[in-house]
Amino acid sequence: MKKIILIIASIFIIINITACSSSKQTSLPKWYLNSPSNTHNTLYGTGEAYSLNEAKTNALKNMSEQLVVSVKSSMSTITKTSSSTYDKQLIRDINLKTKKISFSNYKVTKAVQTAGTFYVLVEVDKIELFNEKQEELRLLDNKIDTSINNMQSLSKLEKIYALEKLKPTILEAKDLSFIVHAINNNFDYSPYFTKYEEYINQINILKNNLNIKIISNTKNTHYKEYLKELLTKENYKVSNSNEDVIIKISNNIRYSTARGWQIVKASSTLNIISNNKTVSTKTISTIGRSSSTKQNALQSSALAFKKKIQKIGINKILYQ
C-alpha cells in the first residue's frame, strides 16, 4: 500500500513540474523563443537575466556570438581556396577579438519582465558598425604605415626592434581587416592581409641578413656557445665576418670550494654594439656547482646563464 501511495505522489510531482515548465515556456516572449535572424542591414541579440542591465549585457554577448558565426562562415569560404593563408592560431585570434567587440550603436528594441526575469532584444545597424570598424582599421593602418616609413634610416638591429614593437599593432590590424570583411563581404581585406604579412615577414628577413659576432674575454667557450644557440633559435645568424652587431661577453669568474663541492660564481656582462654604438648592456649573475671538477662547476654556471637568458628573452638582451 505504501508503495502505491509513493508512486501516485511521484506522478503528481512530475505532472506539477511539467505543468510549471510548460507555463514558463508559454510565458516567454515569442521574439525570444524565435529570435530574429541577422539581415543584410541588422544584427540581433537576445539575453535574459534577473536585472535589466545584465540582460542587455547578455544580449550583446549573444550578438557578438552571431558575428563570430559570420566570421567563421566567411573564413570557411576563403580557406577553401587558400587554406595555407590561415592557421588555427589566426582563426582563434580573430574569433576572440570578434567576441570582444563593443557595440556603441546598439538599440534595445524589446524588453519585458516575466516571473522576475528580464528578457531583452537588441539590434545594431550593420552599416554603422561597418563604418565604425572600417574607420578603426584606417587609423591603425595609417599608424602602421607611418611607423614603417620612419624606420627607413635605422640600422638592421634597430629595424628589427622597431618591427617587434610594432608587431602587436600589425596583428591587431590584420585581424580587424577580416572582421570588417565579415561584417560586409564586399570589403576587400586582401590588400591589408598581404601588406601586414610582408611587414611581419620582414622581421625574419632582417634577422637572416643580420650578422652577429660574439666575442668573449675568456678562453672558456660554454657561455659563448649557449648564447649562439639561443640566437640561432630566434633565427639570428652568428658569423665571424662582416658583422652588423658585436656581442661582447665579459666574464668575471670566481672559484671556491665548500664541503667538497667545487663552486663557480660568475658575473657575465653582455655589451651589444651596433654601428659602433652600445645599444644594450646586461649583467647576468650565476652560480655553478659540481661534486667533481672546476670545469664541471663552470659548465653548470654556463647552463644557469643560458636559462636566465631564456627567461629574460633574447630580444630583450639585444634591444634594451
Steps between C-alpha positions, in 0.01 A plus 500: 500500500783739590663430162179590315469828694863590422451426127184716487680784684792481257264519202334814645842664555611425142172635358534815714863564388406440135206738528716770661765454232240516225349812659842668511568410135168646384561820702827574319482762223467355152785719374723345768402141422545564126746789484527692171766389254775742404436689177712694253441817703449382859661282767282365783567366848285369784573466870340423833593572861356606834595863431437710191866607464627144522240389245629772262858382557402141422314615188813679375706187568249304297535756220878454507451125471278560196783702346747220578276271294527750210879510541525120498273482196710755310824332603372158404419626151844657454704213645363271230698697243801596712530271800872570545430865585305417813614299798328399822668779696367765262146359509510493881633857522234638265221321683623630836520857370152469349359396838654812657342745256321782679174610339463873563206546262265228626127550569279316746196428287312278744522445877252316722500359851336164565503318834790713626714450188578768241504408132665737256535530124771731366596591146789675327509676166756300300580796274586718800703215653683447170584871473620509861729197462623614161601833653682315781688303234587817305649663811698187590620465141620863490682452831675188368600658168637809674708281733632294208602817312684628808710181510673552167808672644548252786767232521400134452489433874299817567255404224450154653437658839255755353313230306480273807346788696258573216407133446203491746345801322558337161330179618210700645449680168532172310223338706286814483518505119339156494236597756407800282470257208278269708265792577486595132628240253540766231796640693827371353726402787773340284717812439522550878577133564772496235662820624497397866642156417787672317570723800509203738712289261745788481602422860636157407655634177689763700606242759634270229697787344634624833850374578572471873850442632556380857823590681597366842774620738575142609610184325201320647245444221198376698334841542572595139361174360181519708442859385558397137247217543233741631562753222474232232175375651354849447611499133804724552818420307826480694807570288866591542516735202321809365329547833207742543486439874769405752415337832781526752485255791707608797515221756617560856540149641586406859576146619454363851441175684256415778440162665656315209313698233668698223317833469509762224354848542486684169398851405449520122459843339361508145567814294301522176674726246337615174646766267784550749245591766409302813124451475448264793686377808395212724677341797402146598619340824509121530626228732621156394577198719668165446601219733788409266690773307525877450430448131168332578413781743575749222278301262223512763537877529485539120181292490348729766607794277309347208185447708504859625529635144211275394291643782587860409461439125772537239329801342507692828869418532564645154280808507470634853 
